[in-house]
Amino acid sequence: MTMKLSNKFNEIRQNFLNAVSNGAPQEEQAKLYNEMIESMQNEMMEQARHAAHEEVSAMNHYDANLTTEAREFFNDIDKTAPVGVEKLFPQETIDRIFDDMVKSRPLLQHIGLRNAGIRLKFLKSTQTGTALWGKINGEIQGQLKQAFNEEEAIQNKLTAFVVIPKDSEKFGPAWLQSFVSAQITEAFAAALEAAFLNGDGDDKPIGLSRTLTGTVAGNKTTFAEKEAQTANLTFADSATVVKELTAVYKHHSVKSDGTPVAVEGNVVMVVNPADAWDVKKQYTSLNAQGTYVTALPYNLILAESVAQTAGKVTTFVKGRYDAFVGGGIEFGRFTETYALEDLNLYTAKQFAYGKAHDEKTAAVWVLKIK
């Protein structure tokens, strides 16, 4: 079953993303996050009531596609789970949530978000050295060195609240899987996109738009927003576009230590959906075949994100930002009393990590389109 969310929900979600982008107090962010989840729950419950008339059987053609592990998990979700006891989602469901989350968010796709499974650490490595030409019986002249850094911990916990109707046994395990997965996918995707782009490092990833030099205050280390580059992006005409994007690519073509980076076809420009149309109109034209085409120099990739601040764009190089989710998805009964008596409230928890390789990985630019 496909679950669709309304424009009203999109507006509420945008309020939450704006709060994250603007560094609003944690209390305000939490309040807006709860409003987003509550709105999503209300809409999905309405769809659930409608779907109940269509999927009454505990075993239907949807269920035939579930693995035994997944069917058992969702059949027993309300019957055997003691209060407060957490258990891991079936891997099949985790993979589905991850795939849906990446497909629904272009930014998560281009940023290279990876699923570390149940692991909570990963190794970072850099390769140095060259391969040299020589005679077939000559000595070995080139040596490749693979340097592994210390394991990085995937330690930022992301929690989503999931509402399940108490009479969910009417729907069957496959519908319940879809219902739960849709809630987790939307909640996690919105939060991850906002954090990977604008996260300040305070119990969340360090976003692309943030510097890598932290400021310590109390027991917290936070990372400030990057200063926008001095050159603005206007996309005024074809010659100007080439000049402006050349500056963007040159900025990203070296690492912070001066090592060159191949960037053509690998630079992503993140734009707010409202600004995307202003950018697109500047480079959309009618070709000789009577077809409208859009094209930018150097194969620039344009990615829309509601988490991007309007009036600015963030550019980054694909493959130069580490974005991971890991630890599986823990699912447990929420111990507090929920207001609606016909619903059970659960929590879904996963861990995330995000950090750019260096300061030249990403940059922020001001849009000045007339």
Contacts in CASP RR format, 6 or more apart in sequence:
PFRMAT RR
TARGET T0000
AUTHOR 0000-0000-0000
METHOD contacts of the structure
MODEL  1
MTMKLSNKFNEIRQNFLNAVSNGAPQEEQAKLYNEMIESMQNEMMEQARH
AAHEEVSAMNHYDANLTTEAREFFNDIDKTAPVGVEKLFPQETIDRIFDD
MVKSRPLLQHIGLRNAGIRLKFLKSTQTGTALWGKINGEIQGQLKQAFNE
EEAIQNKLTAFVVIPKDSEKFGPAWLQSFVSAQITEAFAAALEAAFLNGD
GDDKPIGLSRTLTGTVAGNKTTFAEKEAQTANLTFADSATVVKELTAVYK
HHSVKSDGTPVAVEGNVVMVVNPADAWDVKKQYTSLNAQGTYVTALPYNL
ILAESVAQTAGKVTTFVKGRYDAFVGGGIEFGRFTETYALEDLNLYTAKQ
FAYGKAHDEKTAAVWVLKIK
1 51 0 8 1.000
1 55 0 8 1.000
1 62 0 8 1.000
1 175 0 8 1.000
1 178 0 8 1.000
1 179 0 8 1.000
3 44 0 8 1.000
3 47 0 8 1.000
3 178 0 8 1.000
3 179 0 8 1.000
3 182 0 8 1.000
4 47 0 8 1.000
5 40 0 8 1.000
5 43 0 8 1.000
5 44 0 8 1.000
5 186 0 8 1.000
6 43 0 8 1.000
8 39 0 8 1.000
9 36 0 8 1.000
9 39 0 8 1.000
9 40 0 8 1.000
9 43 0 8 1.000
10 306 0 8 1.000
12 32 0 8 1.000
12 35 0 8 1.000
12 36 0 8 1.000
12 39 0 8 1.000
13 36 0 8 1.000
13 190 0 8 1.000
13 306 0 8 1.000
14 306 0 8 1.000
15 32 0 8 1.000
15 35 0 8 1.000
15 36 0 8 1.000
16 29 0 8 1.000
16 32 0 8 1.000
16 33 0 8 1.000
16 35 0 8 1.000
16 36 0 8 1.000
16 190 0 8 1.000
16 194 0 8 1.000
17 190 0 8 1.000
17 193 0 8 1.000
17 194 0 8 1.000
17 306 0 8 1.000
17 307 0 8 1.000
19 28 0 8 1.000
19 29 0 8 1.000
19 32 0 8 1.000
20 29 0 8 1.000
20 194 0 8 1.000
20 195 0 8 1.000
20 198 0 8 1.000
20 199 0 8 1.000
20 307 0 8 1.000
21 194 0 8 1.000
21 197 0 8 1.000
21 198 0 8 1.000
21 307 0 8 1.000
21 308 0 8 1.000
21 309 0 8 1.000
23 29 0 8 1.000
23 198 0 8 1.000
23 200 0 8 1.000
24 32 0 8 1.000
33 191 0 8 1.000
34 161 0 8 1.000
36 187 0 8 1.000
36 190 0 8 1.000
37 160 0 8 1.000
37 161 0 8 1.000
37 183 0 8 1.000
37 187 0 8 1.000
40 183 0 8 1.000
40 186 0 8 1.000
40 187 0 8 1.000
41 163 0 8 1.000
41 183 0 8 1.000
41 343 0 8 1.000
44 163 0 8 1.000
44 179 0 8 1.000
44 182 0 8 1.000
44 183 0 8 1.000
45 163 0 8 1.000
45 165 0 8 1.000
45 343 0 8 1.000
48 165 0 8 1.000
48 171 0 8 1.000
48 179 0 8 1.000
51 171 0 8 1.000
51 175 0 8 1.000
52 170 0 8 1.000
52 171 0 8 1.000
55 62 0 8 1.000
55 171 0 8 1.000
55 172 0 8 1.000
55 175 0 8 1.000
56 170 0 8 1.000
56 171 0 8 1.000
57 172 0 8 1.000
58 75 0 8 1.000
58 169 0 8 1.000
58 172 0 8 1.000
58 173 0 8 1.000
59 172 0 8 1.000
60 172 0 8 1.000
60 174 0 8 1.000
62 174 0 8 1.000
62 175 0 8 1.000
62 178 0 8 1.000
63 71 0 8 1.000
63 172 0 8 1.000
63 173 0 8 1.000
63 174 0 8 1.000
65 174 0 8 1.000
66 74 0 8 1.000
66 92 0 8 1.000
66 173 0 8 1.000
66 174 0 8 1.000
66 177 0 8 1.000
67 90 0 8 1.000
67 92 0 8 1.000
69 90 0 8 1.000
69 91 0 8 1.000
69 92 0 8 1.000
70 90 0 8 1.000
70 92 0 8 1.000
70 93 0 8 1.000
70 173 0 8 1.000
70 177 0 8 1.000
71 173 0 8 1.000
71 174 0 8 1.000
73 87 0 8 1.000
73 89 0 8 1.000
73 90 0 8 1.000
73 93 0 8 1.000
73 173 0 8 1.000
74 172 0 8 1.000
74 173 0 8 1.000
74 174 0 8 1.000
74 176 0 8 1.000
74 177 0 8 1.000
74 180 0 8 1.000
75 172 0 8 1.000
75 173 0 8 1.000
77 164 0 8 1.000
77 168 0 8 1.000
77 176 0 8 1.000
77 180 0 8 1.000
78 164 0 8 1.000
78 166 0 8 1.000
78 168 0 8 1.000
78 169 0 8 1.000
78 344 0 8 1.000
79 169 0 8 1.000
81 87 0 8 1.000
81 332 0 8 1.000
81 333 0 8 1.000
82 333 0 8 1.000
83 333 0 8 1.000
83 335 0 8 1.000
84 332 0 8 1.000
84 333 0 8 1.000
84 334 0 8 1.000
84 335 0 8 1.000
85 332 0 8 1.000
85 333 0 8 1.000
86 330 0 8 1.000
86 331 0 8 1.000
86 332 0 8 1.000
86 349 0 8 1.000
87 330 0 8 1.000
87 331 0 8 1.000
87 332 0 8 1.000
88 118 0 8 1.000
88 328 0 8 1.000
88 329 0 8 1.000
88 330 0 8 1.000
88 331 0 8 1.000
89 97 0 8 1.000
89 328 0 8 1.000
89 329 0 8 1.000
89 330 0 8 1.000
89 331 0 8 1.000
89 348 0 8 1.000
91 117 0 8 1.000
93 177 0 8 1.000
93 180 0 8 1.000
93 181 0 8 1.000
93 329 0 8 1.000
94 115 0 8 1.000
94 117 0 8 1.000
94 328 0 8 1.000
94 329 0 8 1.000
95 115 0 8 1.000
96 181 0 8 1.000
97 181 0 8 1.000
97 184 0 8 1.000
97 185 0 8 1.000
97 188 0 8 1.000
97 329 0 8 1.000
98 115 0 8 1.000
98 325 0 8 1.000
100 181 0 8 1.000
100 185 0 8 1.000
101 108 0 8 1.000
101 113 0 8 1.000
101 185 0 8 1.000
101 188 0 8 1.000
101 189 0 8 1.000
101 192 0 8 1.000
102 108 0 8 1.000
102 109 0 8 1.000
102 113 0 8 1.000
103 109 0 8 1.000
104 185 0 8 1.000
104 189 0 8 1.000
105 189 0 8 1.000
105 192 0 8 1.000
105 193 0 8 1.000
105 305 0 8 1.000
106 303 0 8 1.000
106 304 0 8 1.000
106 305 0 8 1.000
107 193 0 8 1.000
107 196 0 8 1.000
107 197 0 8 1.000
107 268 0 8 1.000
107 270 0 8 1.000
107 303 0 8 1.000
107 305 0 8 1.000
107 307 0 8 1.000
108 189 0 8 1.000
108 192 0 8 1.000
108 193 0 8 1.000
108 196 0 8 1.000
108 323 0 8 1.000
110 268 0 8 1.000
110 301 0 8 1.000
110 303 0 8 1.000
110 318 0 8 1.000
111 196 0 8 1.000
111 208 0 8 1.000
111 268 0 8 1.000
111 316 0 8 1.000
111 318 0 8 1.000
111 321 0 8 1.000
111 323 0 8 1.000
112 318 0 8 1.000
112 319 0 8 1.000
112 321 0 8 1.000
112 323 0 8 1.000
113 192 0 8 1.000
113 196 0 8 1.000
113 323 0 8 1.000
113 324 0 8 1.000
113 325 0 8 1.000
114 323 0 8 1.000
114 324 0 8 1.000
114 325 0 8 1.000
115 324 0 8 1.000
115 325 0 8 1.000
115 326 0 8 1.000
116 122 0 8 1.000
116 154 0 8 1.000
116 324 0 8 1.000
116 325 0 8 1.000
116 326 0 8 1.000
116 327 0 8 1.000
117 325 0 8 1.000
117 326 0 8 1.000
117 327 0 8 1.000
117 328 0 8 1.000
118 326 0 8 1.000
118 327 0 8 1.000
118 328 0 8 1.000
119 154 0 8 1.000
119 326 0 8 1.000
119 327 0 8 1.000
120 153 0 8 1.000
120 154 0 8 1.000
120 155 0 8 1.000
120 326 0 8 1.000
120 327 0 8 1.000
120 351 0 8 1.000
121 151 0 8 1.000
121 152 0 8 1.000
121 153 0 8 1.000
121 154 0 8 1.000
122 151 0 8 1.000
122 152 0 8 1.000
122 154 0 8 1.000
122 322 0 8 1.000
122 324 0 8 1.000
122 353 0 8 1.000
123 148 0 8 1.000
123 149 0 8 1.000
123 151 0 8 1.000
123 152 0 8 1.000
124 148 0 8 1.000
124 149 0 8 1.000
124 152 0 8 1.000
124 322 0 8 1.000
125 146 0 8 1.000
125 147 0 8 1.000
125 148 0 8 1.000
125 149 0 8 1.000
126 146 0 8 1.000
126 147 0 8 1.000
126 149 0 8 1.000
127 144 0 8 1.000
127 145 0 8 1.000
127 146 0 8 1.000
127 147 0 8 1.000
128 144 0 8 1.000
128 145 0 8 1.000
128 147 0 8 1.000
129 142 0 8 1.000
129 143 0 8 1.000
129 144 0 8 1.000
129 145 0 8 1.000
130 142 0 8 1.000
130 144 0 8 1.000
131 142 0 8 1.000
131 144 0 8 1.000
132 141 0 8 1.000
132 142 0 8 1.000
134 141 0 8 1.000
152 322 0 8 1.000
152 353 0 8 1.000
152 355 0 8 1.000
153 353 0 8 1.000
154 324 0 8 1.000
154 325 0 8 1.000
154 326 0 8 1.000
154 327 0 8 1.000
154 351 0 8 1.000
154 352 0 8 1.000
154 353 0 8 1.000
155 351 0 8 1.000
155 353 0 8 1.000
156 195 0 8 1.000
156 201 0 8 1.000
156 203 0 8 1.000
156 204 0 8 1.000
156 205 0 8 1.000
156 351 0 8 1.000
156 352 0 8 1.000
156 353 0 8 1.000
156 354 0 8 1.000
157 203 0 8 1.000
157 349 0 8 1.000
157 350 0 8 1.000
157 351 0 8 1.000
157 352 0 8 1.000
158 188 0 8 1.000
158 191 0 8 1.000
158 192 0 8 1.000
158 325 0 8 1.000
158 349 0 8 1.000
158 350 0 8 1.000
158 351 0 8 1.000
158 352 0 8 1.000
159 347 0 8 1.000
159 348 0 8 1.000
159 349 0 8 1.000
160 183 0 8 1.000
160 184 0 8 1.000
160 187 0 8 1.000
160 188 0 8 1.000
160 191 0 8 1.000
160 347 0 8 1.000
160 348 0 8 1.000
160 349 0 8 1.000
161 187 0 8 1.000
161 334 0 8 1.000
161 345 0 8 1.000
161 346 0 8 1.000
161 347 0 8 1.000
161 348 0 8 1.000
162 180 0 8 1.000
162 183 0 8 1.000
162 184 0 8 1.000
162 331 0 8 1.000
162 345 0 8 1.000
162 346 0 8 1.000
162 347 0 8 1.000
162 348 0 8 1.000
163 183 0 8 1.000
163 338 0 8 1.000
163 340 0 8 1.000
163 343 0 8 1.000
163 344 0 8 1.000
163 345 0 8 1.000
163 346 0 8 1.000
164 176 0 8 1.000
164 179 0 8 1.000
164 180 0 8 1.000
164 343 0 8 1.000
164 344 0 8 1.000
164 345 0 8 1.000
164 346 0 8 1.000
165 171 0 8 1.000
165 342 0 8 1.000
165 343 0 8 1.000
165 344 0 8 1.000
166 342 0 8 1.000
166 343 0 8 1.000
166 344 0 8 1.000
167 342 0 8 1.000
168 176 0 8 1.000
168 179 0 8 1.000
171 179 0 8 1.000
180 331 0 8 1.000
180 348 0 8 1.000
183 348 0 8 1.000
184 329 0 8 1.000
184 348 0 8 1.000
187 348 0 8 1.000
188 325 0 8 1.000
188 348 0 8 1.000
188 350 0 8 1.000
192 325 0 8 1.000
192 352 0 8 1.000
193 305 0 8 1.000
193 306 0 8 1.000
193 307 0 8 1.000
194 307 0 8 1.000
195 204 0 8 1.000
195 205 0 8 1.000
195 207 0 8 1.000
195 352 0 8 1.000
195 354 0 8 1.000
196 205 0 8 1.000
196 207 0 8 1.000
196 208 0 8 1.000
196 321 0 8 1.000
196 323 0 8 1.000
196 354 0 8 1.000
197 207 0 8 1.000
197 208 0 8 1.000
197 209 0 8 1.000
197 270 0 8 1.000
197 305 0 8 1.000
197 307 0 8 1.000
197 308 0 8 1.000
197 314 0 8 1.000
198 207 0 8 1.000
198 209 0 8 1.000
198 210 0 8 1.000
198 225 0 8 1.000
198 307 0 8 1.000
198 309 0 8 1.000
199 205 0 8 1.000
199 206 0 8 1.000
199 207 0 8 1.000
199 209 0 8 1.000
199 210 0 8 1.000
199 223 0 8 1.000
200 206 0 8 1.000
200 207 0 8 1.000
200 210 0 8 1.000
200 222 0 8 1.000
200 223 0 8 1.000
200 224 0 8 1.000
201 207 0 8 1.000
201 210 0 8 1.000
201 221 0 8 1.000
201 222 0 8 1.000
201 223 0 8 1.000
202 220 0 8 1.000
202 221 0 8 1.000
202 222 0 8 1.000
204 352 0 8 1.000
205 323 0 8 1.000
205 352 0 8 1.000
205 353 0 8 1.000
205 354 0 8 1.000
205 355 0 8 1.000
206 212 0 8 1.000
206 223 0 8 1.000
206 354 0 8 1.000
206 355 0 8 1.000
206 356 0 8 1.000
207 223 0 8 1.000
207 354 0 8 1.000
207 355 0 8 1.000
207 356 0 8 1.000
208 270 0 8 1.000
208 314 0 8 1.000
208 316 0 8 1.000
208 321 0 8 1.000
208 356 0 8 1.000
208 361 0 8 1.000
208 362 0 8 1.000
209 225 0 8 1.000
209 226 0 8 1.000
209 309 0 8 1.000
209 314 0 8 1.000
209 362 0 8 1.000
209 364 0 8 1.000
210 223 0 8 1.000
210 224 0 8 1.000
210 225 0 8 1.000
210 226 0 8 1.000
211 223 0 8 1.000
211 224 0 8 1.000
211 225 0 8 1.000
211 226 0 8 1.000
211 359 0 8 1.000
212 223 0 8 1.000
212 355 0 8 1.000
212 356 0 8 1.000
212 358 0 8 1.000
212 359 0 8 1.000
213 223 0 8 1.000
213 224 0 8 1.000
214 221 0 8 1.000
214 222 0 8 1.000
214 223 0 8 1.000
214 224 0 8 1.000
215 221 0 8 1.000
215 222 0 8 1.000
215 223 0 8 1.000
215 224 0 8 1.000
225 364 0 8 1.000
226 362 0 8 1.000
226 363 0 8 1.000
226 364 0 8 1.000
227 364 0 8 1.000
228 312 0 8 1.000
228 364 0 8 1.000
228 365 0 8 1.000
228 366 0 8 1.000
229 247 0 8 1.000
229 251 0 8 1.000
229 363 0 8 1.000
229 364 0 8 1.000
229 365 0 8 1.000
229 366 0 8 1.000
231 244 0 8 1.000
231 247 0 8 1.000
231 365 0 8 1.000
232 365 0 8 1.000
232 366 0 8 1.000
232 367 0 8 1.000
232 368 0 8 1.000
233 244 0 8 1.000
233 248 0 8 1.000
233 313 0 8 1.000
233 365 0 8 1.000
233 366 0 8 1.000
233 367 0 8 1.000
233 368 0 8 1.000
233 369 0 8 1.000
234 240 0 8 1.000
234 244 0 8 1.000
234 367 0 8 1.000
234 368 0 8 1.000
234 369 0 8 1.000
234 370 0 8 1.000
235 241 0 8 1.000
235 244 0 8 1.000
235 278 0 8 1.000
235 279 0 8 1.000
235 282 0 8 1.000
235 283 0 8 1.000
235 369 0 8 1.000
236 282 0 8 1.000
236 370 0 8 1.000
238 283 0 8 1.000
241 282 0 8 1.000
241 283 0 8 1.000
241 296 0 8 1.000
241 297 0 8 1.000
242 297 0 8 1.000
245 296 0 8 1.000
245 297 0 8 1.000
245 298 0 8 1.000
245 300 0 8 1.000
246 297 0 8 1.000
248 267 0 8 1.000
248 269 0 8 1.000
248 300 0 8 1.000
248 315 0 8 1.000
248 363 0 8 1.000
248 365 0 8 1.000
249 263 0 8 1.000
249 264 0 8 1.000
249 267 0 8 1.000
249 298 0 8 1.000
251 315 0 8 1.000
251 360 0 8 1.000
251 363 0 8 1.000
252 261 0 8 1.000
252 263 0 8 1.000
252 267 0 8 1.000
252 315 0 8 1.000
252 316 0 8 1.000
252 317 0 8 1.000
252 360 0 8 1.000
252 361 0 8 1.000
252 363 0 8 1.000
253 260 0 8 1.000
253 261 0 8 1.000
253 263 0 8 1.000
254 260 0 8 1.000
254 261 0 8 1.000
254 360 0 8 1.000
255 261 0 8 1.000
255 357 0 8 1.000
255 358 0 8 1.000
255 360 0 8 1.000
256 358 0 8 1.000
256 359 0 8 1.000
256 360 0 8 1.000
257 358 0 8 1.000
261 317 0 8 1.000
261 320 0 8 1.000
261 360 0 8 1.000
263 317 0 8 1.000
264 298 0 8 1.000
264 299 0 8 1.000
265 298 0 8 1.000
265 299 0 8 1.000
265 300 0 8 1.000
265 301 0 8 1.000
266 317 0 8 1.000
266 318 0 8 1.000
266 319 0 8 1.000
267 298 0 8 1.000
267 300 0 8 1.000
267 301 0 8 1.000
267 315 0 8 1.000
267 316 0 8 1.000
267 317 0 8 1.000
267 318 0 8 1.000
268 300 0 8 1.000
268 301 0 8 1.000
268 302 0 8 1.000
268 303 0 8 1.000
268 315 0 8 1.000
268 316 0 8 1.000
268 317 0 8 1.000
268 318 0 8 1.000
269 300 0 8 1.000
269 301 0 8 1.000
269 302 0 8 1.000
269 303 0 8 1.000
269 313 0 8 1.000
269 314 0 8 1.000
269 315 0 8 1.000
270 303 0 8 1.000
270 304 0 8 1.000
270 305 0 8 1.000
270 308 0 8 1.000
270 313 0 8 1.000
270 314 0 8 1.000
270 315 0 8 1.000
270 316 0 8 1.000
271 279 0 8 1.000
271 302 0 8 1.000
271 303 0 8 1.000
271 304 0 8 1.000
271 305 0 8 1.000
271 308 0 8 1.000
271 313 0 8 1.000
271 367 0 8 1.000
272 304 0 8 1.000
272 305 0 8 1.000
272 306 0 8 1.000
272 308 0 8 1.000
272 309 0 8 1.000
272 310 0 8 1.000
272 311 0 8 1.000
272 312 0 8 1.000
273 304 0 8 1.000
273 305 0 8 1.000
273 306 0 8 1.000
274 310 0 8 1.000
275 308 0 8 1.000
275 310 0 8 1.000
275 311 0 8 1.000
275 313 0 8 1.000
275 367 0 8 1.000
275 369 0 8 1.000
276 302 0 8 1.000
276 304 0 8 1.000
278 367 0 8 1.000
278 369 0 8 1.000
279 302 0 8 1.000
279 367 0 8 1.000
279 369 0 8 1.000
280 294 0 8 1.000
280 302 0 8 1.000
282 369 0 8 1.000
283 294 0 8 1.000
283 295 0 8 1.000
283 296 0 8 1.000
284 292 0 8 1.000
284 293 0 8 1.000
284 294 0 8 1.000
285 292 0 8 1.000
285 293 0 8 1.000
286 292 0 8 1.000
286 293 0 8 1.000
287 293 0 8 1.000
296 302 0 8 1.000
301 318 0 8 1.000
308 314 0 8 1.000
311 366 0 8 1.000
311 367 0 8 1.000
312 364 0 8 1.000
312 365 0 8 1.000
312 366 0 8 1.000
312 367 0 8 1.000
313 364 0 8 1.000
313 365 0 8 1.000
313 367 0 8 1.000
314 362 0 8 1.000
314 363 0 8 1.000
314 364 0 8 1.000
314 365 0 8 1.000
315 362 0 8 1.000
315 363 0 8 1.000
315 365 0 8 1.000
316 356 0 8 1.000
316 361 0 8 1.000
316 362 0 8 1.000
316 363 0 8 1.000
317 361 0 8 1.000
317 362 0 8 1.000
320 356 0 8 1.000
320 357 0 8 1.000
320 358 0 8 1.000
320 361 0 8 1.000
321 354 0 8 1.000
321 355 0 8 1.000
321 356 0 8 1.000
321 357 0 8 1.000
321 361 0 8 1.000
321 362 0 8 1.000
322 353 0 8 1.000
322 354 0 8 1.000
322 355 0 8 1.000
322 356 0 8 1.000
322 357 0 8 1.000
323 352 0 8 1.000
323 353 0 8 1.000
323 354 0 8 1.000
324 352 0 8 1.000
324 353 0 8 1.000
324 354 0 8 1.000
325 350 0 8 1.000
325 351 0 8 1.000
325 352 0 8 1.000
326 350 0 8 1.000
326 351 0 8 1.000
326 352 0 8 1.000
327 350 0 8 1.000
327 351 0 8 1.000
328 350 0 8 1.000
328 351 0 8 1.000
329 348 0 8 1.000
329 349 0 8 1.000
329 350 0 8 1.000
330 347 0 8 1.000
330 348 0 8 1.000
330 349 0 8 1.000
330 350 0 8 1.000
331 346 0 8 1.000
331 347 0 8 1.000
331 348 0 8 1.000
331 349 0 8 1.000
332 346 0 8 1.000
332 347 0 8 1.000
332 348 0 8 1.000
333 344 0 8 1.000
333 345 0 8 1.000
333 346 0 8 1.000
334 345 0 8 1.000
334 346 0 8 1.000
334 347 0 8 1.000
336 345 0 8 1.000
338 344 0 8 1.000
338 345 0 8 1.000
356 362 0 8 1.000
END
